[in-house]
């Protein structure tokens, strides 16, 4: 195997080939042992009248989000011994992920490890406190070969993304723990490329390499990256200022055409966009497959031999018959490092293409044995943590622990993201109440309403009834509100406020309503069908919202810049910046001896 070449804007450049020769030698040894034992390696059967096919294993995971520690994560998957029932498997933790990747790699003579985006961002404290540098270090130790950027790689802007790739300390940090907090006081950056074919700068040049080419047993294989074209609507717009995000299929097809000119036939698309299916994550039929990724797949050139997807945090391992492209694998393995997708490909050394009939796909849980379910552990034996990666995690966790474990308050019960019939949640109401409290005073903005977006909350505040009231730590609050967005208080007319509420159901939110989470005293009702406006009525303290009246409204900076399709907030005037969203939550949790998560819904669906 001869390393990789990353292409940026049509120009080839050599990439790192760390461990490639070792893996090639190991692969040759494994192949020799298998031959002596009379056992063919997967996909290695001789071609009729020609040389043996070259096996390539693609090991992929997606939406890792800096989840270094297991943190009580689980997966519900089908029991391999009884298809009629499912098992709750303790899953996740980057040290356990490292062990699984190492085992999967050892089983195949050639393997490539791919992250399908959102490797960073919306991360727990042990990674986010250190600007996600711990995640990059852990991925270097695992030996990740490439990462196709997701939308969250842009959370802190292009300059910060480029620093994480190239290395170096963040110059603006006041805290010595924030950057370059590793054991050697340095940050070397990623030893693997970040790729995206559909992101251009204002001058038309590519921000990142469009593809990576690996040579596998004499056959060249390309990996083409793309991020969802709607990225500017789901990150803070200032983070992607000056960038253009192209249609995913158009950009991939253009790069595929360029790769074919170079004689490359085996092509894997790595697309940070997703969908969903009904049924088990290992059903190759993928019943009722739906969502943007499948529409993109149906438009890809037939030369694309496999698709690694992401973004929707779902699980599927499809063998899809796309138009003119039969048995096309389309995979995703949920999120947060709980699962891994495995695609075994057979490469024809004569044509350089993938032999579709031999393609195999599956998803595998990153079992850690921490769910306390004996049946699950018997079906999916727990993986021991990799010692080297575990040491990286422990170093950063120990540095974060004094802050992470600090108690900030107590709650009388769980505050979850489970939506009501109207779409608001106990956690959303709690967060919005905290944001209103932080901005209500005249000197802090004089807010009368606070609204927050559901995507800004990433974890529940858990509390078992038998243990209530429950202590909430800084780490718990940060997991619920990990983005660190500042609050903005603005003046909106009633007409603008109602327009913002209508945008819950229009534009990018038309297919799937994105219900804002309101503070106490602000309520509305809506209908899902019928002509005309969706909002039936909106009231503040029992009084209907008047289109000509003026209201002081607090939102996070993401919404204030029009994120999630809420352009109406961009028209707000008399703006005043406030505290961070997580600080508002921390203050609210500490304001009472015990906080009762608001149980009464504030949003009502009338049809």
N, C-alpha and C positions, 0 to 999 in steps of 0.2 A: 504494500500500500504506500502511496507516495504523497501524503499530505493533502492540502486543499488549496484551491485558488479562489479568492473572493473577488467578485466583479463589482466595481463601483462605476456607474455611468458608462458601461461598455469597456472600461479599462481594467485589464486583469492585473492583480497584484498577489504576491505569494502570501499565504497565511501561515500561522504557526503549525508545526507538524509534530508537537510534543507527543511522545509515546507511540508515534505511528510505527516506527521500525520495531519497537518492542512488541506491539500488538501484532504486527505482521509475522514476526518470528514465532510468537506464541500461536498465531493462527496456523502457521505452517506445521508446527509441532502437533497441534491438536488434529489437523488433517491427517498427518502421518500416523498418529496413534489410531485414529478412526479407521484408516485404510488397513492397517495391520490387524485391527480387530474385526475387519470385515463389515464395519458399520459405516454407511454413508452419512456424511453430515447433512443437516436439513437443506434441501434444495440442491444437493451436489451431485445428483444423478447425471451420468453422461448424456450429452445431447446425441440424438441419432446421427451417426456418421460424423461426430465432431467431438470437441473437448467437453469436459464436465462444466456444468453451469457454476457460476460463482455465487455463493450465498452471501447475502447482506442482511444483517439484522438492524432495523431502525428502532431505537428505544426512545420514546418520546414522553414528555410530561408537559403540562400546561398550567398557566395561572397559579404559579407557585406563591407569589405575593409575599416573599420573604418569610415563609412559615418555617422557621428553623426548628422549632420545638413542636412536639406532638399536640400539646394544648387541648387534650380531650377530643380530638377529631375522630370521626368514625366514618365508615362506609356501610351502606346496606346493600348487600349483593346476594345473588342467588346461591343457595347451598348446592355445591357441586354433587352432593350425594342424594339430594331430594329437590328436584326442580320446582316443587309446589311450595317451597318455603324460602325465606330469605334469612340472612344472618347479619347481625350488627358487628362489623369487624373494626377493631381499633386500628386506625391507619394514619400514617403520616410521621413527620419528623425527618429532617434532612439526613441524619446519620443512618436511619433505617433505609431511606431512599438510596443512599450511597451503597449500602450492602446489596440491595436488590439490583441496582445497575451493574455492580461488579459481577454478580452471579449471571445475569443475563448476557453480559459481555463475554464471560468465560465460556458460555455454551456455544458461541458462534465464532468462526474464524475471522469474520469481519463484522464490525458493529460501529454505528454512528449514534451518538446521544444528542438529542435535540430538545431544546425548550421552545415551546410554541407561543411565547410571549407572556407579558405580565409577570415576568420573573421577579420584578421589583414593584414597589408601590403598594399602598394600602396594607402595609406590613405591620406585624406586631412589634412591640417596643424593642425587643432584643435585636432586631435588624434596623428598624426605622430610626432609633435613637442614634445610630451610627451611619446614617445616610445610606443604608442598604449595602454598605461595603461588606458586612459579614456574609451576606448572601452571595456576592460575587466571589469571595474567598472560598466559600463552601462549594460553589459550582466549579471553581478551578480545581479543587481537590477531587471532586467526583470525576472530572475530565469531560465536562460538557463540550461538545464540538461546535455548536452554534446556537444562537437565540434569535428567533424572528421577533422583532419588537412588537409589543402590545401597546394599547393606549396608555397604560399606567407607567410605562417607561418615560412618558412625557410629563408626568405629574409635576416635576420640579424644573421643567424646561429643557431646551436642547443643550445648553451649555453644560448642565449637570449630567445629562445623559452621556455626552461626549467625555466628560471627566471620568465617569465610572468605567467607560470603556478603556480609556488610555491610562488611567491611574493618576496618582498625585493627591495631595491633601486639599480639602476644600478651604479656600483662602478666607472665606467670610465667617467661619465658625468662631464664636466666642468661647465655647466650652471645649476644653482639650479632649473631652470624651467623644465629641460629635464626629470627628473625622480622624482617620489614621490612628485608630484606637486599638489596632492589632498588637500582638505580642512584640513586634519589632518596630512599632511606631511608624510604619509606612503603609501605603496602599498602592499595590502594583497594578491594579486594574484587571480587566477581564483577559484571560488567556484564550478567549474564543471570540469569534466575530459576532456582531449584531447585524442582522440583515433586514432589508425591506425594499422591495422593488417599486413601491408606489408612493414614496415620500420624497418630494423635491423641495429644494430651497427656492427662494424668490428668483434667483438667476437661472433656474432650470437645471442646476446640477443636483445629483443625487445626494441625499443626506448620508445614506449608508450603502454598503454593497447590496446589489440586487440579489446576488446568489453566491453560493459557495459550491465549489466543485471538488469532490473527493475521488481519488483513484483507488479502486477496490479490485484487487486481483487482476489488474490490467484493464479494468473497465471504468470509465469515468461516469460518475453519478453526480447530478446537480441537485442542490436544495435551493429553491426560490422562495423568498420571504415576502409577506405582505401583511399590513395591519389594516383593520377595518377603516374604510374611507370616512366613516362618521366620527373619527377620533376628535376632530375639533369641537364636536358637540358634547363630548363626554369627559373632557379634561378642561382645566382652566384655560380659556382661550389664549391668555398671555404666554402660556407654556409652549404653544405651537405657533406663535406669531411668526409670520414670514415663511411658513411651510405650506405646501400644497399636497393634499392627500388624494391620489387618483383612485379610480375604480379598481378594485382588487383584481378582477378577472382580466381587465384590459392590460394592466401592468404585468401580471404574470404571463399572459400570452405573448406580450412583446418580448419579455426575457426568454421565454421558451423558444421563440423564433430565432433569437440571437444565439442561443445555446446549440440549436440544431445546425446553424451555419458552421459552428465549430466541431460538428460531428458528435455531439453528446445526445444520446437517445434516452438514457435512464434519468427520469426527472421526478423529484418529490417536491410538492408545493407545501409550504408551511404558512398557514393563513390564520392570523389572529381574528377570527370571526367564528361564530358558532351557531348551533341549532339545538334541537331536542328530538327525542324519539319516544315512543311508548315501549315499555318492556325493559328487558335486561341489557346491561351495558356490553354483553358479549353475544348478542343476537345479531348475526351478520345480515339478516333481512332488514333490520332497522325499521320496524313497523311505524307507520305514520311519521316518517322523517319530515321535519319541517324546520324553518328558520333560514336566515340569510346564507349560511354556509352552503346549503344544498342548492340554492339558486346560483351561487357563484360556481360551484362544482359543475353544474350543468352547462356553464358557458366556457369552461376551460378547454384548451386544445387537447385533442386525444393523446398527445405525446406525454401528458402528465400521468404518471404511473401510481401515485399515492398522494393523499392529502392528509396532513396533520392539522387539526383545527383546535380552537380554544374559545375563550371569551364568555361562553354561556354557562360554564361550570357544570356541564352535563357529561354523561358517560355514554359512549357508543363506539362500536367497532364494526362499521358497515363494510360490506362488499357491494357497492352500488353500481347498477348499470346506468351510467350517465349517457347522454346522447353521443353515440359513436365511441364510447369509452367504457367497455364492459369490465366488470369485476374491479372497479376502482375502489381501493380502500379509503375510507373517510373515518378518522378516529378522533376521540377525545377521552380523557381519563379524569373527569370531574375537575378538582382543583386542590390547591394547597398542599401538593405533594402527597396526596392520599392514594394515588394510583398512577400506573405507568401503562402506556400503549406500546405494544410490540407488533411490528410488521416484519415478517420474514419474506424477503424477496429473493428470487433466483435471477441472476443476470446471465444473459447469453453472451459469451465472450466473442462470438463471431459477429453478431449484429450490434452488440453494446446495449441492447434493450432489455427490459424486464419481461420475463416469461410469466404472463398473467395467470396462467392455469396453476402455477405453483405458489402464488401469493397466499400467505396465511396471516390473519390478524387476530389479536386478542388483547384484552385489558387485564391487568394484574394488580391486586391491591398491595399497597406498601404496608403489610401487616406488622403491627408493633406489639400486639398482645396486651394493650393497656385498657381494653374495654371491659375486661372481667367476664368474658363470655367463653366458657370452655368449648362449646360446640364450634364457635367461630375460630378459636385458636387451633382446634383439631383439624378443621377444614383448610385453614390458612395459617400454617405454623408461623409464629412470630419471627421476624428477622432481627438478629442481633445488630446493635448499632455499630457502624464503622468507627474504629477508634480514632483515626486521624480527623475525620469530620466532626465527631463528637467533641473532640478537644477544641476545635474552632468554636463550636456552639457554646460550650461551657465557658470559654474565655469571655465571650461577649455577654452571655447571660449573667455571669458573675458581676460584670461591670454595671449591667443594667438593674440587677436585683434590688439594690437599696432603694432605688426610685420605684421600680415596678411593684414591689411588695408593700409599699406604703399605703395604709388604709386611708380612704378619703370619705367614707360614709357608709351608711347601711340602708338597705332597701327591704321593704316589707314583703316583697314577692318578686317573681321574675318579670323583667321588662324585655319582651321578645319582639322580633320583627315579623311575627305572624299577623297578616293583615286582617282587619275586620271586613265585613261585606262591602263597606265603603272604600276601604283601602288604607285607612290609617292604622297605626300599630301602637302598642303600649310603649315601646322604646322610642318611636318617633314623637309621640306626645310628650314623653319625658324630656327628650333632647330639646324640643321646641320650647318647652316651659323654661328650661335652663337658659336658653338663648334669649328669651324675652326678659327674664330676670336680670341678665347681664347687660341689657341695653335699654331697660325701661326708664331709668333715671334721666332727667332732662340733660344733665351734663354728659351722659353716655349715649345720647341719641334720641331719647324720648319715644322709643318704640311702643306701639300699641299691639302689634302683631309680629310674631316670628314664624317663619316657614322654613322647613328644611327638606332636602331631597332624600328619598329612601335609599338611594345608592350611596349616600355618605355614611351610612351605618353598616358596619361590616361584621358585627358579632353581637349576640344577645348579652344582656346582663342576667346571668343565670342565678336562680335561687330556688332550691327545693323547698316545698312547703314545710316539710318536717324540720328544716334547718332555719327557717325564717325567725327573726330578721337576719339578713346575710350581709357580711362585710363586702364592700366593693373596694378593690385596690386600684392604684393608678393604672396598672397593666390592664385591668378589666375595662376601665373607662377608655383607655387608649385603643384597645381592640375594637370597641364600639364606634369610636370616632378617630380613625387613624390618619386622616389627611392633613390635619393642622391648618385648616382654612380659617382665615380671619373673618370675623363677622362685619357686615356692612349694614348700617341703618340708612335708609333712603326714604324719600317722599314719593309716593305713588298716588295718582288720582284713583278714584274708585273704578273708573273705566280701565285703567292700566292694571289694577289689581284683578278685576274680573277677566281681563285678557290673559293674565298669567294663569289663572285657574282654568281657562279654556285650553291653554297649551298643554295641560295634563293629558289631553285626548286628541291632539292634532300634531301635524308635522311628524317628527321622528317618534312621537308617542302615540300615533294613531293606531298602530297595530296592537300595542300593548300599553294601556294607560299607565302613566307614571304619576302616582298620587302624592302630592306634597303633604308634609306632615305639619299640622297647625298647633299653635300654642293655645292655652286655655282662653276661652272667650270668643275665639274665631271658629265659625262652623259654616259648612256648606252642604248642599245636597246636589246630586248629579244623576243624570240618566245616561245609559249606555247606547240607546237607540233613538231613532226619530230625527226629523229634520230640525235645523236650527241649533241654538246654543246647547251645550251639554249641561252647563251649570243652571240648575233650577232656581236656587236662591243661595245667597251668602249673607251671613249676619256677623256683626261684631258686637259683643255684649248684648245680643238680642235684637239689635237694630239693623235693618237691611243696609247693605253697602250701597251708597249713593254714587253714581258715576262721576258727579262733579265734585264730590268731597275729596279731601286730601288726607292721606293716612301715612303714618310713619311705620315702616315695615323693616324688620331685621331678617337678613338672609346671609348665608355664607358667601365667601368671595366667588366660589364656583358658580352659584346661581346668579350673583350680581353681575357676572360677565356673560350671562346667557347660557350657561351650561345646561345640559340635558334638554335642550330645545326650548328653554324658557327665555326667549328673547325679550319679553315684556319687561323683565327686570332691568334691562340695559337702559331703559328710558327713565329710570329713577333719578331724582334730583336731590340736592342738598345732602350729599353723602357724607357719612362720618364713619371712620373705621372703628372697630371694636376689638375685643379680645379674641383669641383663638376659640374655635368651636369646642375643642376638648377642654380648654380652661373653663369655659362657661358650664360645661357638664360637671367638671370637678367641683366647681363652686356650688352648683345647685345640689349635688349629692351631699355636700358638707354643710348645707345651710340648715338642715333639720336633723334631729336625733335619728329619726327613721323616715325615709322618703317612701311614700306610697306611689308606685307607678300608676298613672292615670288609667283607670279601667273603662271609663265612659268614652264611647266613640264620639268623634267630632266631625266626621265625614260620613254622609249617608247616601247610599245608592237607592234610588226610588223605583227602579224597574227591575 
